[in-house]
Amino acid sequence: MAEVQKFLEQGERLLNEFDYEKAYKKFKKAIDKEESARAYFGKAEAALGIPEIESEDIIADYEKAIELEENPFYHQAVASFCIDVGKFEKAEEHYREAAKLDPENKEHYLSELAVGYRFKAPVMMEKLIQQTGQGEDIILRKSLNYMLEALDIDREKAKDLLG
């Protein structure tokens, strides 16, 4: 147990020093000794700085951390990563789960989803937008719906407010 704690602390220190590869190895050693949410989360966070690691492997580590400890922060982290790699449905799933676990901050999670989707989806869907000329409106509509939900305003009220 003390050895696992030592690996976790070393991994976190190395992560804070941006030494991702060494941090990753420390978290792996911790997992080899005893699986924990903290170790899997740290491993996923360290993997973000290692380009050779596949996004699916990073997501799997985040989700293993969540399996071991249901935590809104873990959901938010994997959701944010999913936005970055264009996995928007999975991002929405995790942001909504974070909001369910932490309802006092629901607006934060949904607004982060709205803004992330608004600015990342056009980059990821550039080809579709160029081919159809319609993708951008779909993205804007979806982003606005997320934001309205975050603000707890229905569409009709928003139309009235905007005149």
C-alpha positions as CSV (number, residue, x, y, z in Angstrom):
1,M,0.0,0.0,0.0
2,A,2.8,2.4,0.9
3,E,4.5,1.6,-2.4
4,V,1.4,2.3,-4.4
5,Q,1.0,5.7,-2.6
6,K,4.6,6.5,-3.4
7,F,4.1,5.7,-7.1
8,L,0.9,7.9,-7.2
9,E,2.7,10.8,-5.5
10,Q,5.7,10.5,-7.8
11,G,3.4,10.3,-10.8
12,E,1.5,13.4,-9.8
13,R,4.7,15.3,-9.1
14,L,6.1,14.3,-12.5
15,L,2.8,15.2,-14.2
16,N,3.0,18.7,-12.6
17,E,6.5,19.0,-13.9
18,F,5.2,18.1,-17.4
19,D,7.3,14.9,-17.5
20,Y,4.5,12.9,-19.1
21,E,6.4,9.7,-20.0
22,K,7.9,9.2,-16.5
23,A,4.6,10.1,-14.9
24,Y,2.8,7.6,-17.1
25,K,5.2,4.9,-16.1
26,K,4.7,5.7,-12.4
27,F,0.9,5.5,-12.7
28,K,1.3,2.2,-14.6
29,K,3.4,0.8,-11.8
30,A,0.7,1.9,-9.3
31,I,-1.9,0.1,-11.3
32,D,0.2,-3.0,-11.5
33,K,0.3,-3.1,-7.7
34,E,-3.3,-2.1,-7.1
35,E,-5.9,-0.7,-9.4
36,S,-7.3,2.6,-8.3
37,A,-9.3,5.5,-9.9
38,R,-6.5,7.9,-9.0
39,A,-3.9,5.8,-10.8
40,Y,-6.1,5.4,-14.0
41,F,-7.0,9.0,-14.0
42,G,-3.3,10.0,-13.6
43,K,-2.3,7.6,-16.3
44,A,-4.9,9.1,-18.7
45,E,-3.8,12.7,-17.8
46,A,-0.1,11.7,-18.4
47,A,-1.0,10.1,-21.7
48,L,-2.3,13.4,-23.0
49,G,1.3,14.5,-23.3
50,I,2.5,11.4,-25.1
51,P,1.5,11.6,-28.8
52,E,2.1,7.9,-29.5
53,I,-0.8,6.9,-27.2
54,E,-4.1,6.4,-29.0
55,S,-7.1,8.4,-28.0
56,E,-9.1,5.2,-27.4
57,D,-6.5,4.1,-24.9
58,I,-6.7,7.4,-23.1
59,I,-10.5,7.3,-23.0
60,A,-10.4,3.7,-21.7
61,D,-8.2,4.8,-18.8
62,Y,-10.5,7.7,-17.9
63,E,-13.5,5.4,-18.1
64,K,-11.7,2.8,-15.9
65,A,-11.1,5.6,-13.3
66,I,-14.9,6.4,-13.5
67,E,-15.8,2.7,-13.1
68,L,-13.7,2.5,-10.0
69,E,-14.9,5.9,-8.6
70,E,-17.9,7.8,-9.9
71,N,-16.7,11.3,-9.9
72,P,-17.9,14.4,-11.8
73,F,-14.4,15.7,-12.3
74,Y,-13.4,12.5,-14.0
75,H,-16.4,12.8,-16.3
76,Q,-15.6,16.4,-17.1
77,A,-12.0,15.5,-17.9
78,V,-12.9,12.7,-20.3
79,A,-15.7,14.8,-21.8
80,S,-13.3,17.6,-22.5
81,F,-10.8,15.2,-24.1
82,C,-13.6,13.7,-26.2
83,I,-14.4,17.2,-27.5
84,D,-10.8,17.6,-28.5
85,V,-10.7,14.4,-30.5
86,G,-14.1,14.8,-32.1
87,K,-16.0,12.2,-30.1
88,F,-19.0,14.5,-29.5
89,E,-21.6,11.9,-28.5
90,K,-19.3,10.4,-25.9
91,A,-18.4,14.0,-24.7
92,E,-22.1,14.8,-24.3
93,E,-22.7,11.5,-22.4
94,H,-19.9,12.4,-19.9
95,Y,-20.8,16.0,-19.5
96,R,-24.4,15.0,-18.8
97,E,-23.3,12.4,-16.2
98,A,-21.1,15.0,-14.5
99,A,-24.1,17.3,-14.4
100,K,-26.2,14.5,-12.9
101,L,-23.6,13.8,-10.2
102,D,-23.0,17.4,-9.5
103,P,-26.3,19.2,-10.2
104,E,-25.2,22.4,-8.5
105,N,-22.7,22.9,-11.4
106,K,-24.9,21.5,-14.2
107,E,-24.8,24.9,-16.0
108,H,-21.0,24.7,-16.0
109,Y,-20.8,21.3,-17.6
110,L,-23.4,22.1,-20.2
111,S,-22.0,25.4,-21.1
112,E,-18.5,23.8,-21.5
113,L,-20.2,21.3,-23.8
114,A,-21.9,24.1,-25.8
115,V,-18.7,26.1,-26.3
116,G,-16.5,23.1,-27.0
117,Y,-18.9,21.7,-29.5
118,R,-19.3,25.1,-31.2
119,F,-15.7,25.6,-31.8
120,K,-14.4,22.1,-32.3
121,A,-17.1,20.5,-34.4
122,P,-16.5,22.8,-37.4
123,V,-12.9,21.8,-37.4
124,M,-13.7,18.1,-37.2
125,M,-16.6,18.3,-39.7
126,E,-14.9,20.6,-42.2
127,K,-15.3,18.2,-45.1
128,L,-19.1,17.8,-44.4
129,I,-19.6,21.6,-44.2
130,Q,-17.7,22.1,-47.4
131,Q,-19.7,19.4,-49.2
132,T,-23.2,20.3,-48.0
133,G,-22.9,23.9,-46.9
134,Q,-25.3,23.0,-44.1
135,G,-23.1,21.7,-41.3
136,E,-22.3,25.0,-39.7
137,D,-26.0,25.8,-39.1
138,I,-26.5,22.3,-37.6
139,I,-23.5,22.9,-35.3
140,L,-24.7,26.3,-34.2
141,R,-28.2,25.0,-33.5
142,K,-26.9,22.2,-31.4
143,S,-24.5,24.5,-29.5
144,L,-27.3,27.0,-28.8
145,N,-29.6,24.2,-27.5
146,Y,-26.8,23.1,-25.1
147,M,-26.3,26.6,-24.0
148,L,-30.1,27.2,-23.5
149,E,-30.2,24.1,-21.4
150,A,-27.2,25.3,-19.4
151,L,-29.0,28.6,-18.8
152,D,-32.3,26.8,-18.1
153,I,-34.1,28.8,-20.8
154,D,-36.5,27.2,-23.2
155,R,-36.5,28.1,-26.9
156,E,-39.6,30.2,-26.8
157,K,-38.3,32.3,-23.9
158,A,-35.0,32.8,-25.7
159,K,-36.9,34.0,-28.8
160,D,-38.9,36.4,-26.7
161,L,-35.8,37.7,-25.0
162,L,-34.0,38.2,-28.3
163,G,-37.0,39.9,-29.8
